[in-house]
């Protein structure tokens, strides 16, 4: 799914469960964003490679048979300056360590507060 090709920012949403995408998608309806979606880690990495204009990636730790931390590691090894947010149902000490080790920009607990998420998105995209 791609929307609004003339927008200022391209955001890649990587969620294996469509309700996460469906819940977050309306947040990006301002016309300022082009949204790309992926349902697996492999698809996230493929779209990330195909679209150098991606400004932000938001993925879940459980990502369609993939480990979100491994996807994060690969994303950051390919383009370290692109912010990557990880969403998790439970944040453990181990997940905090892995997120930090692999260069996660923000680790957020699901359900994520939309106001908090939009504030972080604005921080990373509008203050570059």
Secondary structure, 3 states (H helix, E strand, C coil): CCCCCCCCEEEEEECCCHHHHHHHHHHHCCCCEEEEEECCHHHHHHHHHHCCCEEEEEEECEECCEEHHHHHHHHHHHCCCCEEEEEECCCCHHHHHHHHHCCCCEEEECCCCHHHHHHHHHHHHHCC
